[in-house]
Amino acid sequence: MAEFVRIYEENPNPKEIERVVAILKKGGLIIYPTDTVYGLGCDITNLKALERVARIKGVKLEKANFSFICHDLSNLSDYVKQIDTSTFKILKRALPGPYTFILPGSKSLPNPFKKKKTVGIRVPNNNIATEIVKRLGNPIISTSIRDEDEVLEYTTDPELILEKWEDLVDLVIDGGYGDNEPSTVIDLSEDDPIIVREGKGSLEIF
């Protein structure tokens, strides 16, 4: 049975953030708000937790396309190969924001992702998500929680999310109603930016 905790985005309570971080450090799974849809995540360094997420999503961990949620661009070099100035300028302009950037993965990626040539990086414009990552000290992985409902692809009400996920995860954060539009995905691993998926966020900055 998952814990359910209310955290306010404008001013996240440090005690509640610590509670979330403690669960992540123990290998727990959380559902948390971003600046787009609610995400399912865990500590990127915890293999058992990563395997649990992959099982829930019905994918092999090595082949899973999870995004890495970072609190800013400072630890980007831990996961991404050296990027050129123009790529860095795009990232600086767009982040934090509702974008997922596909970048060339470095050799220091966590073990399950070692063979990946690219990695998806997110710095959401949401204080709850970024505070969790900051306190944890490393990224969490993120995968959006889709809905079987064909009209509403993403559940936006935290109480409905809890109802559906309480037996699968350890904690659900109520950060208010979520969005039902996913992030825009942009591939920056080649010479020119490629729009992989158009979601929330303006494309004009590219």
N, C-alpha and C positions, 0 to 999 in steps of 0.2 A: 504493500500500500504506500503510494508516494506521499511525501510531505508536500504541503501546499503553502507557499509563503508569498505574501504581498510585499513588493518592493517598488518604491516610487522612483520613476526615471529622473525626475528633476534633481532629486537629492537622495541617492541610494543610502540606506542605513548601513553603516560599516559592519554592525553586528550580524545583520542578515546576509551581507555579502560574505562574511567569514563563515557563516553556516553553510552557504552554498559551496565555498571553496573546500571546506572540510569534507563534504560529501564527494566532491570531485577527486580529492587526494586519496580517498579510500577506494577509488575505482567506481564511484557512482555515476549514474546517468541523469542528466537534467534536461528539462525543457525550459527554454528561456527566450525572452523577447529580443528582437534586433530592431533595426530601423525599417525592416521589411516584414517578412513573416516570422512566426515563432520557429525556433530551431531546436533540434535534438542534438545534444553534445556531450562530450566527455573530455577528460584530460588527454591531450595528444600523446603523452608519454606512458599512458597506462594500457598495456597490450590487452588485458582481459576486458577492460571497458570498451576499447576499440572493437574487439571481437563481438561484444554484445550488441553494439550499434549496427555492425555489419549484418549480424543475424536478424535483427529487427527489420532492417531494410531489405533482407533477402539477397545480399550480394557477398561475394568473396572479398575479404578485407583488402587483399593486394590489388583488386580491381576497382575498389570503391572510389568514387570521385567526391570525397569529402572536402569541404573548404576549411581552411585554417583561419580561426578568428584571432586577430592580433589586436593589441590595444593601441598601437601606433606603428610607424614604419621602422622603429629602432632595431627590432630583432629580426628584420626581414632577411638579413644576410645569413641567419642560421638555417634558413629553409630554401633560399632562392640563390641561384648563381648571380654573379656580379651583373648588374643591369646598367645600361647606358644612361646618359644624362636625360635624353628625351623621354625615356620610359619613366624615369624617376620623377620627372616634371609632371607627367600625366597622373602618376600616383598621388603626388603632393596636391595636385589640383582637385582630384576627385575624392580623396579620403580625408577624414571619415565621411562615409556616404554609402548609398545603397548599391554598391558595385562589388562584383567578384572579379578579380583579375587573375587570369591564368598566366603564370610565369614559369620560366625554366627552373626545375627543382635542383637543389644542390646535393652534394654527396652526404651532407650531414642530416638528411631527412631521417625521421624516426624509422626504425627497422622495417615495419610493414610497408612503408612507402618508398623504400630504397630504390626500387626498380622504376619508379615513376619518373618520366621525363619532365613532366610539368606538375604544378601544384596551384590550387585555387586559393588566393589570399583575400581576406575580408577585414576591413576595419569599419565596423558599423557605427553609425552616428546614433549610438544608444548608450547612455551612461551605465546601465545595468550590465550589459554585455562587456563593455570595455573595463569596468571596475573589477568584474570577476576575473578576467584574464590578467589584469594588472596584479591583483592580489595572489593569484595562482602562480604567477611567475613564468608561465609559458602559454602558448596558444591552447584553445580548446578546438576540437573539430566541430564542424557544424553540417547538419543536413536538414533541409526543411521538412516539416511534418505535413505531408500531403493528406488530402481527404478523399474518401471514395465518392463523395458527392460531386456529381459532374458540373453542377452549377457553381458551387463554392469549392474551388480547388483547395483552399487552405482554411483551416479553422482559425477564427480570430478571437473567440471568446475563451479566456483562460479556464473558466469553470467547465466548459465543454471539453477542453483539452484534457483537463484532469480526469474527467469521467472516462474518456477514451484510453488514456495512457497510464492510469494509476497503477496498474499491475505490471507495467513494462519498465518504468523508470523509477528513480529514487526520490526525485523532487521536481515539482512543477512551480515555476515562478509566475505569479500573477503580476505582470507589469502593465496592466491595462489592456485594452483591446489592441490586437495586432493588425497589421496590414494584410491584405489578401493578394498583394502583388509581390512577386519575388524580386531578387536583385537582378540588375542588368549584368550579364556575363561578358567580359571582354578579354579576348586572347591577345596577350602582349608577348607571347613567346617567339613570335616571328618578327620580321622587319616592320610590318604595318599592323596597326590594331585591327582585329577582326571581331565584329559583334557576333557573339555566339547565341545569346538570348537577350531579347529586348524586354526589360522589366521596368522596375521603378528607377527613376533617375534620368536626368536629361542626357541626351547623346551629343548635345552641342559642344560640350567641353572637349570632345575628341575631334 
